[in-house]
């Protein structure tokens, strides 16, 4: 159930943080493991981004700065949102630590192909267990970020060959704690456009969830999730902005 939010909330010591999973990508549509593979939004995904922006706009939201991964399904979603909301001038920060969980050797495979190649438990384990990793890539594989020009300035030992949700959480934490949290603590209204698993780990941080609880979380594409935080960044409530009137 969506709650309408007053712009005056910021005057009452409440800081708003909005989490948004990018719109549907072409590989979401085709049921292909994506991870760090840089694929485009589908037409439906572009529409979802527009709808998310309209919902936020109608509910009275605005932002002081935005963060996204450096993958195009996230950056394109954010561009659509900011354009629709007429917020093109605000600061935008892209970072690889907000990239989706890396699915290792599963990336680029359809679900059934992956099951036939690696076995059912290799697939299900990563969906059910916080610390279960997918089959890792070989370090020479072109899907390894360390072999891609856009990550050339990053220490290869920091880049994943595949990740459990636990590893993705650990990869995210330095950027969350050192860069995003200080912005929120200054009272800035923040929008984060990222990916299902990264947003789940952010919810884990905000709500102090257990590994078992975080594995049960879902995050639909293009559906804004609002956290209202007190001055200690403790959530007062969270809710989806769903209704268009």
ROLOZA-123706 format. One record per residue (C-alpha): residue number from 1; x, y, z. Coordinates in steps of 0.1 Angstrom, whole numbers, plus 5000, padded with zeros to 4 digits. Each point is the difference from the previous one (the first is absolute). Layout:
<sites>
SITE  num     u     v     w
SITE  NUM     X     Y     Z
...
</sites>
This chain:
<sites>
SITE  num     u     v     w
SITE    1  5000  5000  5000
SITE    2  5015  5034  4990
SITE    3  5000  5030  5023
SITE    4  5000  5035  4986
SITE    5  5030  5020  5013
SITE    6  5000  5036  5010
SITE    7  5029  5022  4988
SITE    8  5000  5015  5035
SITE    9  5014  4967  5014
SITE   10  5035  5014  4996
SITE   11  4991  5029  5023
SITE   12  4991  4975  5027
SITE   13  5035  4983  5001
SITE   14  4990  4972  4976
SITE   15  5023  4992  4971
SITE   16  4987  4982  4970
SITE   17  5020  4973  4982
SITE   18  4985  4985  4969
SITE   19  5012  4967  4986
SITE   20  4991  4991  4964
SITE   21  5008  4969  4981
SITE   22  5006  5007  4964
SITE   23  4973  4994  4974
SITE   24  4997  4966  4984
SITE   25  5031  4992  4978
SITE   26  5000  4979  4969
SITE   27  5016  4972  5019
SITE   28  4975  5002  5029
SITE   29  4974  4996  4973
SITE   30  5018  4970  4984
SITE   31  5008  4984  5034
SITE   32  5038  5001  4995
SITE   33  5024  5004  5029
SITE   34  5013  5035  4997
SITE   35  5021  5012  5030
SITE   36  5027  5024  4987
SITE   37  4992  4994  4963
SITE   38  4991  5034  4986
SITE   39  4967  4995  4983
SITE   40  4973  5026  4990
SITE   41  4966  5006  5014
SITE   42  4971  4984  4981
SITE   43  4972  5023  4988
SITE   44  4980  4989  5030
SITE   45  5029  5010  5022
SITE   46  5001  5035  4985
SITE   47  4963  5002  5007
SITE   48  5005  4988  5036
SITE   49  5026  5027  5006
SITE   50  4976  5027  4987
SITE   51  4972  4986  5022
SITE   52  5023  5001  5030
SITE   53  5008  5036  4994
SITE   54  4964  5010  4996
SITE   55  4991  4983  5033
SITE   56  5028  5018  5018
SITE   57  4991  5033  4984
SITE   58  4963  4997  5009
SITE   59  5009  4991  5036
SITE   60  5021  5031  5003
SITE   61  5035  4986  5001
SITE   62  5031  5017  4989
SITE   63  5037  4992  5005
SITE   64  5033  5017  5008
SITE   65  5022  4974  4985
SITE   66  4998  4965  4984
SITE   67  5021  4969  4999
SITE   68  5001  4971  4976
SITE   69  5021  4971  4988
SITE   70  5020  5006  4968
SITE   71  4979  4974  4981
SITE   72  4978  5015  4973
SITE   73  4967  4985  5012
SITE   74  5005  5020  5032
SITE   75  5015  5032  4985
SITE   76  4973  5001  4973
SITE   77  4972  4995  5025
SITE   78  5014  5029  5021
SITE   79  5002  5022  4969
SITE   80  4964  4993  4992
SITE   81  4989  5007  5036
SITE   82  5019  5033  5002
SITE   83  4988  5012  4966
SITE   84  4964  4992  5008
SITE   85  5002  5017  5034
SITE   86  5019  5030  4985
SITE   87  5029  4995  5023
SITE   88  5028  4998  4974
SITE   89  5023  5024  5018
SITE   90  5005  4981  5033
SITE   91  5033  4980  5007
SITE   92  5001  4964  4988
SITE   93  5027  4976  5012
SITE   94  5006  4966  4983
SITE   95  5021  4973  5016
SITE   96  5008  4964  4994
SITE   97  4994  4991  5036
SITE   98  4963  5005  4993
SITE   99  5001  4975  4971
SITE  100  4979  4969  5002
SITE  101  5013  4968  5017
SITE  102  5024  4983  4975
SITE  103  4986  4967  4989
SITE  104  5034  4986  4990
SITE  105  4998  4972  4973
SITE  106  4962  5002  5000
SITE  107  5001  5035  4983
SITE  108  4985  5000  4965
SITE  109  4983  4966  5005
SITE  110  4963  4993  5000
SITE  111  4987  4983  5031
SITE  112  4995  4965  4985
SITE  113  5033  5001  4982
SITE  114  5017  5009  5032
SITE  115  4983  4971  5019
SITE  116  5011  4976  4973
SITE  117  5036  5012  5000
SITE  118  5006  5004  5038
SITE  119  4972  4981  5017
SITE  120  4969  5011  5018
SITE  121  5017  5007  5034
SITE  122  5025  5023  4985
SITE  123  4970  5022  4990
SITE  124  4977  4995  5029
SITE  125  5027  5003  5026
SITE  126  5008  5035  4991
SITE  127  4963  5009  5001
SITE  128  4994  4984  5034
SITE  129  5032  5005  5020
SITE  130  5016  5033  5009
SITE  131  5036  4986  4998
SITE  132  4996  4978  4969
SITE  133  5021  5010  4970
SITE  134  4993  4992  4964
SITE  135  5026  4981  4979
SITE  136  5029  5024  4997
SITE  137  5014  5013  4968
SITE  138  5036  4993  4988
SITE  139  5021  5031  5005
SITE  140  5006  5001  4962
SITE  141  4963  5000  4992
SITE  142  4989  5032  4982
SITE  143  4970  5002  5024
SITE  144  5024  5006  5029
SITE  145  4999  5038  5006
SITE  146  5038  5000  5004
SITE  147  5002  4993  4963
SITE  148  4977  5029  4990
SITE  149  5013  5035  4992
SITE  150  4974  5018  5022
SITE  151  5015  4984  5031
SITE  152  5037  5004  4991
SITE  153  5007  5025  5028
SITE  154  4987  4976  5027
SITE  155  5022  4975  5018
SITE  156  4991  4966  4984
SITE  157  4999  4984  5035
SITE  158  4970  5023  5008
SITE  159  4981  4987  4970
SITE  160  4978  4969  5001
SITE  161  5003  4967  4981
SITE  162  4965  4993  5015
SITE  163  4983  5010  5032
SITE  164  4977  4986  5027
SITE  165  4976  5026  5013
SITE  166  5022  5002  5031
SITE  167  5030  5009  4978
SITE  168  4979  5026  4981
SITE  169  4990  5015  5033
SITE  170  5036  5003  5011
SITE  171  5009  5016  4967
SITE  172  4972  5026  5004
SITE  173  5007  5009  5036
SITE  174  5030  5024  4996
SITE  175  4982  5021  4975
SITE  176  4968  5001  5021
SITE  177  5018  5008  5032
SITE  178  5026  5025  4987
SITE  179  4981  5017  4972
SITE  180  4962  4997  5001
SITE  181  4994  4999  5038
SITE  182  5018  5034  5005
SITE  183  4977  5016  4974
SITE  184  4969  4987  5017
SITE  185  5013  5011  5034
SITE  186  5002  5036  4986
SITE  187  4963  4998  4994
SITE  188  5002  4996  4962
SITE  189  4972  4982  4982
SITE  190  5016  4971  4982
SITE  191  4989  4978  4971
SITE  192  5019  4968  4995
SITE  193  4994  4981  4967
SITE  194  5016  4966  5001
SITE  195  4992  4963  4997
SITE  196  4979  4974  5018
SITE  197  5028  4984  5021
SITE  198  5018  5032  5009
SITE  199  4968  5017  5011
SITE  200  4991  4969  5021
SITE  201  5034  5004  5018
SITE  202  4992  5037  5006
SITE  203  4967  4990  5015
SITE  204  5020  4975  5021
SITE  205  5021  5029  5013
SITE  206  4971  5024  5006
SITE  207  4977  4975  5017
SITE  208  5027  4979  5017
SITE  209  4988  4968  4984
SITE  210  5015  4965  5004
SITE  211  5014  4981  4970
SITE  212  4969  4978  5001
SITE  213  4977  5031  4999
SITE  214  5019  5017  4971
SITE  215  4997  4969  4978
SITE  216  4962  5003  5002
SITE  217  4999  5036  4988
SITE  218  4987  5008  4966
SITE  219  5006  5032  4980
SITE  220  4979  5006  4969
SITE  221  5013  5019  4970
SITE  222  4990  5037  4998
SITE  223  4983  5002  5034
SITE  224  5012  5028  5023
SITE  225  5006  4990  5036
SITE  226  5001  5028  5025
SITE  227  5018  4999  5033
SITE  228  4993  5028  5025
SITE  229  5031  5002  5024
SITE  230  5006  5019  5032
SITE  231  5032  5019  5007
SITE  232  5017  4968  5011
SITE  233  4990  4984  4966
SITE  234  4975  4977  5018
SITE  235  4971  4992  4978
SITE  236  4967  5014  5013
SITE  237  4980  4983  4972
SITE  238  5004  4989  4964
SITE  239  4975  4996  4973
SITE  240  4995  4998  4962
SITE  241  4988  5029  4979
SITE  242  4976  4982  4978
SITE  243  4968  5019  4992
SITE  244  4996  5023  4971
SITE  245  4968  5021  5003
</sites>
